[in-house]
Amino acid sequence: MNESMRVMSERPLNAETPKPCLKSWITANKVFFDRNQGEIPEKEIELAEWLLAIDGEVEVPLSIDFETLLRMPKAIAANTLECSGNSRSLLARKASGNPWTTGGVGNAVWGGVWLRDLLAQAGLAPYARHVAFEGFDKPLGKAQIKFIRSIPLEKAMSSTLLAYEMNGEPLPLKHGFPLRALALGWTGANCVKWLNKITVMKEPVTGFFMDEVYRIFNEGQDPKTGAVVTSLSLKSIITQPEVDEILPMGSITILGAAYAGEKHVEKVEISTDDGNTWRPATFIGPDEPFAWRQWQYVYSVSQPGSYTIISRATDSDGRQQPMQATWNKLGYGNNGVREHRVTFRVR
């Protein structure tokens, strides 16, 4: 564990990326946030012993070894991954779950194979509608509930990667070695680690991790009736300066990142007067599908005092990041502009 990461729980391990490490387009593997429901395996599985099973609503069930995966056509994709509950602790009203600030997110370049290529080999039965993922990690707690999630077949066929590389290196053990499902542009809850079983189904998986959590619901509402957490919310975060940082007068460089899941971030605007007026930020660095866009804004300050900055993103559909987050019981998808404001001092 990198000591600079903020650990919220040891078992399961949940820790967030230090804010300074969010200033880079690539988030280094060693500081990429940790989100787990079960026990991280003690050591890497022997690749000669690992197999990926594909069964269910398929014409030909498959059992695929790692060498076979490596011989398949390779895909490389940048993808910003975010915990569903990231920024939960910034909500004005308390919500249940780990108290993430802004560090439950990161961007990496992933290498692997497209899930659709494997499903094409297996052949889909006429009633195939959903794809479930299961890892070989052991559950924690008395109930011993396995972390199993499913996604719609359309997402599985269009933009889901089975990743065995992360930032040019073999997938680290804590991030799912040897294989992880990545539904690109969707939250980490849809991206099962230590993958060893894929089941094609007529209906979505049922159970705790599909029906009781990772749904948007409020107090008194049956969780099963809430919307399933899927794509990342449109969001902009400020990564520099730090909250309450003391800076000298003059030109102050404001840095940040904006992301929109399956959509494209078209612009980011900055306000220093709580949204009464807005000025455009400048994008810097790469612009890739499913990946965040880094941005900057140079703010000239000639008087000492306290200053508050907010940022707002707009996506390719013309949607703007909301000024205030919409509360839900588990605090998912906090993308409020004001919740992510940064106040610093100049002297």
Secondary structure, DSSP 8 states (H G I E B T S, - for coil): --TTSEEEETTTTEEE--GGGGGSSS--GGGS-B--SEE--SS---GGG-EEEEEESBSS-EEEEHHHHHHS--EEEEEEEE-TTTTGGGSSS--SS----S-SEEEEEEEEEEHHHHHHHH-B-TT--EEEEEES-EE-TTTT---EEEEEHHHHHHHEEEEEEETTEE--GGGTTT-EEEETTB-GGGS-SSEEEEEEESS---SHHHHTSSEE--TTS-GGGSEE--B---EEEEEES-TT-EE-SEEEEEEEEEE-TTS-EEEEEEESSTTSS-EE-EEES---TTS-EEEEEEEEE-S-EEEEEEEEEEETTS-B--SS----TT-TT---TGGG-EEEEE-
